[in-house]
Amino acid sequence: MGRVAIVTGGTRGIGEAICHRLKKQGHTVIANYGGNDEKAKAFADETGIAVRKWDVGDHEACLEGCASVEEEFGPVDIVINNAGITRDGTLHKMTFDDWNDVMRVNLGGCFNMAKATFPGMRERKWGRIVNIGSINGQMGQYGQVNYAAAKSGIHGFTKALAQEGAKFGVTVNAIAPGYVDTDMVAAVPDAVLEKIVAKIPVGRLGHAEEIARGVAFLTSDNGAFVTGSTMSINGGQHMY
Ligand code: CAA
């Protein structure tokens, strides 16, 4: 059955692959994005998927953005909280803004989007929320106290909200991707990335589509008994 799905950070990287996959599953997909208008337009032209711009770190913007999506497309039954940023740096060099921006977008975005959509799912007795965490939220990463804290927070947020949604048919799960061949990972210095890839048992970076397939399962009716879980898709880099 086709449903209305919002994917935050949906026009690039992992989000883009998730949009493609959910569309293939027959859903009406809306790709939220935060900044890159040019890429969003190209994505919309190429895929026919609707794009809507708002900052997921802005509470009011999420409430307004989701309300206008619902008015235009109908009730939102599936939310993929994928939008995320990095501001890497060792703690002694990291600024408060680096900390705050990452917490506001990566973790705050999950809260804001859930506030906008979870009450409706609860009332309709069906919903799927998938939060994109990270291997670095599970095991930490040198130079990422902000990102690791936010992603680790996502895993706690997921387990708490899953308990609230369970009796209303709303599942809430996380996926913890490892290193995937996106622009975000390409920004890691080559010498650092080489050492990271050397520690991935499968011997390569992941592909965005490999994360999207996990989302497809968790959002389907087949995933109804899976809630509060974290699916690690990381090539064996961290077995958790
Ligand atoms: N463990 C221990 N020491 C380390 C280390 C590690 N993992 N990495 C670097 N160091 C050491 C270096 O050897 C160096 O030591 P010396 O001064 O004694 O030689 C010291 O730390 C300084 O390191 P850098 O030169 O790297 O410092 P920098 O300030 O130039 O850069 C950094 C720091 C920005 C954190 C850089 O190391 C970096 O980009 N690291 C990668 C961070 C990362 O993996 N980000 C993931 C982004 S993708 C993502 O987040 C998606 C996802 O979910 C997986």
Residues whose N, C-alpha, C, O or C-beta is under 5 A from the ligand:
A	BS01	CAA	D88 G89 T90 G133 S134 I135 Q141 Y142 G143 P177 G178 Y179 M184 V185 V188 P189 V192
